[in-house]
Amino acid sequence: MSIQRFKSLLFKSTRIQDLIQVEEKTAMPDALKLLKLKKIRLFLKDKMASMVRQGLLPDNGMQMKQTYNVGNSYSQLSRQS
């Protein structure tokens, strides 16, 4: 359950980052929309970090912890399962 929840949060965070990048590339980015998206993404990242700190992932989550701590290299995590 925890791994699925983590992956779900990770997917949502990545999707929101994509939306942020698209909005930033527009001719006139909507500052309020960007602020909301960034707040949501920060919330998701905090939730994932909390899961890692609390050890809510099983032992094979060690590799996930290392991947998560590297930064935005989430694609490696998505390919595991």
C-alpha positions in Angstrom: 0.0 0.0 0.0 2.7 2.5 0.9 4.6 1.9 -2.3 1.5 2.4 -4.3 0.7 5.6 -2.4 4.3 6.9 -2.9 4.1 6.1 -6.7 0.8 7.9 -6.9 2.2 11.0 -5.2 5.2 10.8 -7.4 3.1 10.6 -10.6 1.0 13.5 -9.5 4.1 15.6 -8.6 5.6 14.8 -12.0 2.4 15.7 -13.8 2.1 19.0 -12.0 5.7 19.8 -12.8 4.9 19.3 -16.5 2.0 21.7 -16.1 4.2 24.2 -14.5 6.7 24.0 -17.3 4.0 24.4 -19.9 2.6 27.4 -18.2 6.0 29.0 -17.8 6.6 28.7 -21.5 3.5 30.6 -22.5 3.7 34.2 -23.7 2.0 35.5 -20.6 2.2 33.0 -17.8 -0.6 33.2 -15.2 1.2 34.0 -11.9 -1.7 32.9 -9.8 -2.0 29.5 -11.6 1.7 29.0 -11.3 1.6 29.8 -7.6 -1.2 27.3 -7.0 0.5 24.5 -9.0 3.8 25.1 -7.2 2.1 24.9 -3.8 0.4 21.7 -4.7 3.7 20.2 -5.9 5.5 21.3 -2.8 2.7 19.6 -0.7 3.2 16.4 -2.6 6.9 16.5 -2.3 6.6 17.1 1.5 4.3 14.2 1.8 6.7 11.9 -0.1 9.6 13.1 2.1 7.6 12.4 5.2 6.8 8.9 4.0 10.6 8.3 3.5 11.5 9.8 6.8 8.9 7.7 8.7 10.1 4.5 7.0 6.6 3.8 5.6 8.2 2.1 2.6 9.3 -1.6 2.9 13.0 -2.6 3.1 13.2 -2.7 -0.7 12.4 1.0 -0.5 16.0 1.8 0.3 16.7 2.2 -3.4 13.6 4.4 -3.6 14.9 6.5 -0.8 18.2 7.0 -2.5 16.5 7.9 -5.8 14.1 10.3 -4.0 17.0 12.0 -2.2 18.9 12.6 -5.5 16.3 15.1 -6.6 14.0 14.9 -9.6 15.3 11.6 -11.0 11.9 10.0 -10.5 11.9 8.1 -13.8 14.0 5.4 -12.2 11.5 4.9 -9.5 8.6 4.6 -11.9 10.3 1.8 -13.8 10.6 -0.3 -10.6 7.9 -2.7 -9.6 
